[in-house]
Amino acid sequence: MNILVIHSGSSSLHYQLLDMPSEAWIVKGSIERIGTGDALYTSQRRDGAVGMETRELADHDAAVSFLLRVLSDRADGAVQSVHDIHAVGHRIAHGGEFFKSAVLIDGDVKIKIKQLYDLAPLHNPPQMKGVSAVQKYLADTPQVAVFDSAFHQTMPSRAYRYAIPNALYRKHGIRKYGFHGSTHEYVSRRAAGMLNVPLEQLKIVSCHIGNEASCTAVEFGRSVDTSMGMTPLEGLMTGTQSGDLDPAVLLFLMRKEDLTANEISSLLHKHSGLSGISGISGDVPELIAAAGGGNSSAQLALDMYEYRIIKYIGAYAAAMNGIDALVFTGDVGEGCAAMRARICRQLSYAGIRLDDAMNGTGPFGEGEPPAPAEQVISSADSGVSVLVIPADEALLIARKTYELLRERTKN
């Protein structure tokens, strides 16, 4: 079964075509700058062939139409016909309390996803544009929604409820939902496989560290707490987002600076975090270089970034009454050995020890041979296993799509 996985953003579309159940990817790539006269299409095939092309793509409809033409090109396509694409799996950010697992997309599912636009205004609407475009060109092909929030639906109420009146929770669904669920689910499962220990016996803290960042406590295979909240703004600071903040600060700023709700939202989402503190950039490699050159604001931004990660790891180890494995994933989590070392040094009380040679020494591996895609970087005498695991969200989405459709066929 050929499954096309799509992650549709506001001006981008990332895709991967996989053969299931062999799990072999056939082609993957992206379309960037959708809505402009020079949208950029890139592709990489399993045989090593790469492609790149710029063209005008007015919207997601045009982008999906172009992608399907390229994939099914008779001379050089990945499949002979669009009919050889047997299913499409979509990454959808917010499933609210409606969806606890992957679902086949139908009219009712579309209505519920749209009802959640207020909770994920930057993510759900463009992701639904991808769904609508595929429906237009592959009307008879089943589409499956895999939700970033679904993995966290196992959190107990003591973890996901906010201390506000019950009536507001019931009326507006105000609670912690969490995101990056596909990433945290994938890496926790891979950690169990790499350690050769059943997932149901492990207490794992998974740290997705990049321009977006979140930590999740995974106890015996179930998410029991996560740093992101009703929206991705809660939790760790990111490239441009504030993360955790005293809510009274918002009221203070609205009074003192005469800011509207939209202006506050823009401040916290686009002008805070690493960028706001450093005054330079929200990009970690740039800040490492600036801090190395003596920029104190860049150093402060990095110190705050790491400190909050350390706090969440410690809090989740306490919440689970122990930790067996600590996983780093995401661009920074995978690429920045120096940051991993500093974080783990502050966790030595928990018995965490790194193997310096396995972890590496450069901030992003400069001057070192490429690290294996997955590896255990803790020392032999460490009381906690520490792993670096690149997430493969596309594979997880393809698996869930395949499993759902296979079960439907059995029934």
N, C-alpha and C positions, 0 to 999 in steps of 0.2 A: 504494500500500500504506500503510495507516494503522498506525503503530507506536507503541505506548504504552511509554514509558520510565519505569521505576520505580526509585527509590532509597529503600529502606526502612531506617529507623533504629530505635533502641530504642523511641522513643515518637513517631515521625514517619514520614511517607511523602510524598516529593516525586515529582511526576509531570509528564510532558509528552507530549502526543500530537502526532505529526508525520506529515505526508504525505511519503512517499518514492517516487521519488527526488527530488522537487522540493525537499525539505528545508525546506518551509514548516511552521512550527509552527501548530497549530490552537488548542490550549488548554494552559495549564500552571498549576501551583499546588502546594499542599501540604495535608497534614492534620497538624496538630500536636496534642500532648497526648493521643495515643492511650492508652487505658486509664483515662481520666478521664471524669467526667460532663459536661465542657465542652470536648470536643475541637473544635479550630478548623479548619474547612475554608475555604480561599481558592482562588480561581481567577481567571485572566486570559485572556480570549480575544483572538484576533488582531484582531478588529474593535474592540477597546478595552473591551468589556464586562467588568466585574469582579463577582465574587461572594464572599460571605462568610457563613458559617453556623456556629453552634455546636450540637453535639448529643452525646449519649452514644455513644461508640464503645469497646467494652470491650477490643478487641484488633485486631491487624492483619487478621484475617479480617473483622471487622465493617467496618474502614476500607476494605478493597478492595471489599467488597460495596457499600458506600455510594458509593464513587467510580464504580464501573461503572454504578450506577443513575443517577447524575448525568450521566455522560458520554453515556448512551444515552437520556436523557429525551426522549420524543417531541416535547414542546412546545418545549424549549429546550436540548436536548443537542447535543454536538459531533458525534455520529454517530446514525444512525437506530436502530441495534441494536448490542448487544455483538458481534455477528457481523461488524460493520464494523471491529472492531479485529482486524487480521490477524496481528499478532505482538506480543510483549512482550519488551522488552530490560531486563535487570536489571543494575545496578551491584553487583558483588560485590568485596569488598575483597581477599581473599587467595585466590590460586589455587595457592600453593605452587609446587612443581616439576611439578605435574600439568598445568597449563594455560599454554600460551604464546600463546594467541590466544582469541578468542571461540568459544564452543561452544554447540551446541544442548543444552538441559537435558533429561537423561533420568535414569533411575534410577541409573546408574553415576556420572554427574556429581554428583548429589545426595549420594551416599555419600562421594565424594572431598572435596566441599566441607565436609561435616560432620566429616571426619577432620582438617580444618584449624582446627576451632574453638579448639583450644588456642593456635594462633598468632594468631588474631584474635577473641578472646572477646567484644569489644565490637561487632564489625562483622558477621562472617559469620552468627551466629545470627539477629539481627533481619532481615538481608537474606534469609535463607532462609524466614523467616516470610512475607515478601512473595511469594516463589516459591510456597510452599504454598497461600497464599490465592488466587493467580491460578489455580493448577491446579484448585482446587475449583470456581471459577466459570467458568473458560474452559478446560475440560478438553481441548478439541480445538485450542486455539490454541498454536502453537509459542512456546516461551520460550527466550531466549538469554541466557547469562551473559557479561558483559564484565568482566574482572578488572582491578582497579587495579594488581595486581602484574605482569600479563602483559607490559606494555611493557618492563619491566626484565629480562626473561628473556634479553635479548641481552647482558647484562653478562658480561665475561670472568671466569673463576674467580679471577683475582688481585684483582678488585674485590669479588666477592660472598662469598668465603670468609673466615671468621674464623680467627685463629691458635690454634685449639684442636685436639686430636687428631682425626685422620681418622675414627676409630671413632664419635665423637659426631656428626659431620656425617652419616655414613652411617646411624646409628641413629635420630637425631631430626630430621634435616633442618635443623640449626642453621647458618644462613647469612643473608646479606643478601638480602631479597626486594624491598624498596622498595614505595612506594605512590604515590598521586596519578598513576598512570601515564596514565590517560585525559586528565588535565589537561595533563601534560607532552607527551604525543603530539600533542594538539590544537594547543597554542600553538606548538610547533615547526613543525608543518606550516603553520600560518597565517603564521608569521614568514617562512618561505620564500616563500609566496605574496605577502606584502606587499613583500618585498625583490626579488621577481622573479628569484630565484636557486634552482636546483634544491636540494631538501633534501639530496640526496646530496653536495652540495659545501660544506655548511655545518657549522661547529662552533658549537654553541649551548649556553649555560647558561640553563636555565629556572628561574625562582625563583617558586614558589607561596608567597606570603606572606600569612598571615591568622591566624586563631585556631589553625589547623593550618598547618604550614609545612614545605616541603622544597625542595631544589635538585636538579637533575638535569643531568648532562653528556650532551648529545645530539650524537654525532659521526656525521655523514653519515646522519642519520635513525634511528640506533640508540642506545638508552640504553646508555652504557658505565660509568656510576656514578651513584649517587643517595644522598641523605643519610639517608633512613629505612632501617632495617635489617630484622632478622627481624620486628620489630614497628615501629609508627610512633613508638615512644619514642626511638629513636636519631636523632641528627642535630641539627637546629636546635631551640632552645628555642621553646616555643609559649605560648599563654595560660596553660596550667596544667601543661605537661609540661616536664621538666628538659632533655630532649635529651641530648647527649653528656655522659658522666659517668665518672670513674674507677670501675671496678667495685669496687675496694677500699673505696670510700666506703660501699657497701651493706653489706659485711661489717662494717665499723667500726660503722655505725649499728645493725645487728642485735645486735651485742655490747653496745654502750654504752647503747642505748635499749631493749633487749630487744624488738625489733620482729619480728613474724612476716613471712613472705613476702608475705602479703596486705596487711599494713600498709605494707610497703615499696612494693608496687605502687601502693597508694592515694596514698602520699606523692609518688611520682614522676609519676603520671598526673594527679592531681587537685589537688595542693597545691604545685606547684613552678612553674617557668617564670616568666613575667611576674608572675603573681599572687603567687608565693612570694617573689620578690625585692622587689616594690613594697610588698607588704602591703596593696594597695588593690584591684587588679583585674587580670584578664588581658586586658582590652580596650584596644587600642592608642589609640583616640581619647581614652578616659578618662585614660590615662597621659600622653598629650601635654598635655592640659589641666592635669593635676596637676603635671607637670614645669614647665610654663610659669608655674605659681603658686609655684614654688620648692621643690617636693617632691624632695629628693635621691634618695630610694629609687625614685621613679618614673623619674627621669632615669637612674639606674644600670640599671634594668631595660631601658629603651629602648636604652641604650648597649650592653649585653650582647647584646641581640636583634640589633641592626644589625651588631655586630662579628662575630658568628658567621656571619651571611649573607655578609659580605665575605670571611671566611676560606674559606668553601665555594666562592664564585665564583672566587677566586684559585687554589684547589686544583684545581678542575675545568678551568680554563684551562691549568694546568700539565699535568694528566693528558692533555689532548688536544693538547698542544703548540701551543696557540693558541686564539683565540676570535674568531668572526666576528659573533656576535649575542648580546645579553643581553636576556632577556625577563622582564618583571614581570607577574605575574598574581595572582589572589586579592584579597580585599577590601582588604588593606593595600597590596599591590603595585600595585593599580590606583588606589587612592584617596589614598595619602599621597605627594604630590609632594615634600614636604620630606625624607622618609625616602629616597626614590629619589635625591634630590640628594646627600644625605650619603653614601650607599653608593657612588654613582658617583664622588664626589670622591676617595674612597680608592682608586679603581681607575684614576686618571689615568695611572699608570705604564704601563698597557696601551693607552693612547691613547684612553680613553673620555672623551668630552666631551658634555655635554647642551646642548640648546637650551633655555634657561631659559623662554622664552615657551611652547614646546610642552610642557614638563614642568609648568609652573604653579608657583605659589609657596606656596599655602596648604597646611596640613597634610592636609586632606581636601578641598581645593578650595573652602573657604568664600569666598564673595564673588566667585567666578569663574564664568564661563559653563560649562555642562557640557562636559566634554571629549568628543571623539569616542570611540566604543566601542573603536576600535583606532587606534593611531597610533605613528609613529616619533618618539621624543623626543630623539634624538641630534642633534648639530650637523652641519653639512655637512662639517666637517673632522675629525670623530671617526673614529678608526681602527677602531671597533667600533660596529655598529648597536645602538641601545637601543630596545626597543619595549615598549609597554603593550598587552597583549592579554587581554581578558576570556575566560576559558575557557567553552566550550559543551560540557560533558560529555554532556548529553542528545543533542545532535546527533551527537557521535562514537559514542555507544552505538547510536543509530538507524542510523547508517551501517553499523556493523559487523553489526548485526542484519540489515539489508537485504541486505548483500553476502553474508553467510553463507547466507541463505535463497535468494537468487538463484542462488548456485553449486550448492546442493543441487537446485534445480529443473532446472538444466542437466544435472546428472548423473543 
